[in-house]
Amino acid sequence: MTYSYSKHTATCPICGNSDNKLLYKISSDEAAAQCMVVQPAWRKADAQVKAAKSIERLWGGKTASVVGCTKCGVVFADPFVSGDAEFYNVVTHSDNSVDYNKIPLNWKWEFDKTFNTLSSLYKNGQNIQLLEIGASIGDFAIGASKLIPKENILCLEYSEKAVERIKNVGIKAMSDDFRELKDRPEHIAKYDVICLFQVLEHLDRMDDTFETFNKLIKPGGHLFIGVPNDKNIKFNELNGGLLDIPPNHLIRFNKHSFKLLGQKYNWQLKELCVQPYTPLDVMKTVMYSQSLKRSQYPPVERRMLYRTREYLQIKKLRLRSFLLHKQLGECTWVHYQKP
């Protein structure tokens, strides 16, 4: 993969700049194939067709562009339209091999960072109200219930299977769009903590999103965000890994963009950090992503020239991983506080 960097006119959702650069274009079929890459073979073909049709409906066409802002540096999709409930019920949380009753299923670095911060902020979490947006199958909420009573936690998640799993462990969950809550009086200024992990990059309507946060949070409340690290994504793409594509991911945030968002929507940026990664972590991530990308295409005959090129690429990847690993962690974690 190489980026085009040709001129492209599209409005940046963070800074409003419209004179930008095209990185690459992607078709609905390519996007659907990548969204389904980890799905079991027995359901992939049918689901991939459904996913492609859903993507075309969202885009209003068969192609989308991935664009780099020349002013603030974020990368965003054009059209800037997020996946909806129909799309996500086709492409995610659909693997019947997942054990939805295993608790916790996956405790991530950003969960641990947030839980430890909450533990230091609230020695007694009995009166804390927590809202998690895009809760997936509830791993963080289940862990957070060690600090905050389950009845004080609300999870929002499009996937019906995921909502069912969360409810089964005694935590409130529903599939509503979180932005609808700002029009419901019972949710206004209710929450001490709002969390969204690997979610913000999926969302369009940035003004509406932060307006909702501002209405739901209590004065002095906390907002915790985890997003994919933009430098990790770029490194992965340019080294032959899977592409970070719409309509699943719409935007790649950088550190500067979080400063701009805080200033624009009146949030104090308390802390921002990148997940620690070793050179081995970087290589494992990239090589796994490369294998997934190759799985989408017919196998290549591995002749001597191919093997030699592959060997040299691995050697170069090893050197780059050693030199850059400190900035290539998988997740960027952000802690805002409302004044």
N, C-alpha and C positions, 0 to 999 in steps of 0.2 A: 504494500500500500504506500502510495505517495500522495500528498495533498496537492490539489490543483492551485490554490491561492489565486484564482482568477477573480476578477471583479464581480461582485454580487450585491444587488440592492435588496435589503431586507432590514426591518427595524429590530434592533437589539432590545430584548425585553427588560434588560437591566438599566442601560444608560440612554436608550433611544437613538443611538447612532444608526444611520441607514447605509452608509458607504462602507461596505464590508467585503470579506473575501470568502469565496466558495472553497470548502475543503473537498467535498465529494457529493455525488448524488447517489440515491438509493431507490430501487424500485419496490413496489408493494410485495412482489414475489420474493425478492431478496430479504426484505424485512421480515416477512412471515416465516421464511425458512430459518432465519437466525433465531427468531422468537421461539421456534419449536425445536431447536437443536438438541435440547436435553430431554425431550419427551420420548417415551417408549415408542418403538417402531410400529407397534400394533395400532396406535391411534394417530400417528404423526401425519399421514397423508391427508386424511379427512379433515383434521384440525387445521392443517396448513392452508387448505383451500378456504376454510371459513375465516382464518386469520387474515389472509390476503384480501378477501372481500370486505372485512371489517376495516382494514387499514385504508383501502381505497375510499370507503365511505367517509372516514375521518379526514383524509387528505383532500377529498374532492378530485382525485386523479390517481395516476399510477406511480408518480415519483415524488420524492421530497429531497430537499437539499440540506446539507450540514454546513453551517456557516460560522466563520470566525469573526468576532467583532474587532475592528481595528482600533477602537477607543479603549474599552474596558477589558478586552481580552477573553471574554467568555465565548463559548461555542454554543450555538443554538440551532434548532430545527426551523426550517421554512418549508411548509407552513408550521406555525407554532401552535399545534393542536394536540392535546393529550389524548391518550387512550381512555376509553370509558368503561363502564361495567361490562358491556358486551365483549369488548376486546379482551379485558383481563380475565374474564371467566373462560375464554377460549384458550389463552396462552399460559396461564399460571395456576398454581395450586390444584392441578388436575391429575397429578401422578398418583395412581392408586397404590403405589408401593410405599408412599409416605405413611408413617405411623403417626396419625394425628393425636393419638392418646399418649405418646411419649412426652414426658415433661421433665426439664425443658428440652425442646428439640435442638435448639442451636443458640448458644449464648455468645453474642458477637462482641468484638472489641468496643464498639461504640455504646453497646448496652452497658458494659462494665464501667466505662468512663462516666456515663450518665448516672448510673446507680450509685457510684462512689461519690459523685458530686451531690446528688440528692441526699445521701446519708450524712454528708457534712453540713448541708444547708438545713436539714430538718432532722433534728435528733429524735423527735417523736412525730411520725408521719400520720397520726390518727386522724387529723383534721384536714389533710391535704387532698385536694381534688385534682386528679390527673386525667388528661385526655391524650390518647395516642392515635394519631392519624396514619392510616395505612399500616395497620398493626400486623399484617400477614397472618400467621397462625397463632399469634399471641405470646411468643417467647419472652419478649421484654416485659409485657404486662404481668405475666406469671411470675417472673423474677422480681418485679417491682412490688408485687403483693406481699413480699416479705417485709417491706417497709410501710406500704400504704394499704389500708384495708381494701379488699376486692370490691366492696360496694362503693368505693370512692374512685374507681377506675372505669373509664369508658373507652372502648376501642371502636374505631371506625375502619372498615375494610370492605372493598367491593366483593371479594370472593365469598360466595355463599358457604362453601365448605369450610373456609377459614373462620367465618363468623360462628358457624355451628361448633367448631372445636373450642373457640374461646368461651362461648356460653356454657359448654359442658364442664369447664373448670370453675364456673361460678363467677365469671367476670362479665359485665355488661358489654354487649357488642351489637352493632348494627351496620348495615351496608349503605347508609345515607352518604351523600356528598357532604364533606365537612363544612363547605361554604354555605350550606343551607342552615347551619346552626346559628349563624349571625342574625337570622330573622326569627329565631325562637327565643322569646323572653327568658325562659328558664335556663338558657345557656349563657346569657350575657354576663360578663365579668364573674364567671363561676370558677374558672380553673386557675389553680396555683402553678400548674406545670402543664405545658403542651410539648409533646414529643413527636417527631416524625423522622424515622430512620430509613434511608434509601427511598425517600418519597418525593422530596421537593424537586428533584430532577425529572420527575414524571409529570409535573403540574404545569398547566398553562395559566393564563389570567393572573399574573403575578400581583397586580394591584388588589384584585379581589381576594387573593390568598392572604396577603398581609393585613388587609382590612379585617378579614375574619379573625386572624390571630389577635389583632388589637381589640376587637369587641369581646372575644371570649376570655381573654386573660385578665386576672386581677391586677391592680396596681402593685408593682414590685414582683410580679410573677416571672416565671422563667420559661424560656423557649429553647429546646434542645434539638439540634438538627444534625443528621449524619447524611453525607452525600458521597458519591464516588469521587476520588481524588482526580482532578482534571489532568495532572501530570502523569498519573498512572495510566489513564485512558489513552492519552496521546502516545506514550511509550509502547503500550500494548498494540495499538493500531499500526504504528509505524514499524513494528517488528513482526507483523504477520498474524496478529491475533484477531479475535472477533471485533467487529465494528460496534461502536456505541451508537445505536441507531434509534430514530423516531419510528413510531409514536410511543415506544416504550420509554426511552430517555429523550427529553426535549432540550436539556441544557446542561452544560458542564460549568459548574461554579468554580471560581478561583478565589484566593484570599481577598483580592481587591473588591470583588463583587459583593462579598459579605459585609465589607465596610460600607459600601454604597447602599446596600439594602438597610443596614442599621440606621444610617443617616436619613434615608428617605422616609422610613416608616417609624422612626422614633424608638429604636431599640438600642440599648447599650451593649456593645460587643464585649463580653466579659472574658472569653477565652476562645481561641481557635487553634487546633493542632491537627497534625496528620498522623495516622496510625503508623507506629514503628514497623519497619520492614528490614529484613536482612537481605543480602544479595541472593541467598537461596530462595527466600520468599518471592522475590521478583522473578527469578527464573522459573520457579514452579508455576506461578500465576500465568506468565506469558506462554510457557510451553503447553500448559493445559488449554489455554485459549486457542493456541495454534492448532492443537489437535481437534478441538471442536469445530474450528473453521474448516479444516481439511475434510472433516466428516460430511460436510455438505456437498462435496464434489466427488466424482468418480476417482478411485484410487490411481495413483501415478506409479508407473513402473520405476522401481528404485535402482536405476543403473549407476555406474561408477561416477559419472559426472554429477548426477543428482545427489549421491551420497557425499561427494566431496564438497559440493556447495552447502549442503545441510550441515556438515561438520564445521565449515568455516563460519556459518551463521551462528552456530551454537557458541563457538569461541568468542565471536564479537559480542553476542548477548551476554556472555559471562563477564566480559570486561566492562560493558556498559552497566550491568547490574551492580558490579562492585563499586563503580564510580558514582552512581546516581541513586543507590538504594534508599538513602535517607529522605529523599523527596518523593519516593515512589510508593509509599504506603497506599493500601487499597481505599481507605476512607478518610475524608476530612470531617472533623467533628467541630461543631459550633455551639457555643453557649451564649445566648442573649438574655438580658434582663430588662423588663419594662420599668421605666422611671416611675 
